[in-house]
């Protein structure tokens, strides 16, 4: 299980750096939504990602917050090894 804290996601760049670090993505991770989808869609070992303080995301990221959450949700629907939860 990996817990992501939305309070650490202060802007787009910080968000992707934080996600990369927490999920141990490789250096070539592109730090954008397409790259996030790519990485989440190929996870092969069971992984449960919990996003805490999700209600704070729109304050820091505006409309990007909704897009980010959608990528996690859609990737979890696509990839049976991935479970995503908002808290």
Secondary structure, 3 states (H helix, E strand, C coil): CEEEEHHHCCCHHHHHHHHHHHCCCCCCCCCCHHHHHHHHHCCCCCEEEEEECHHHHHHHHCCHHHHHHHHHHHHHHHCCCEEEEEC
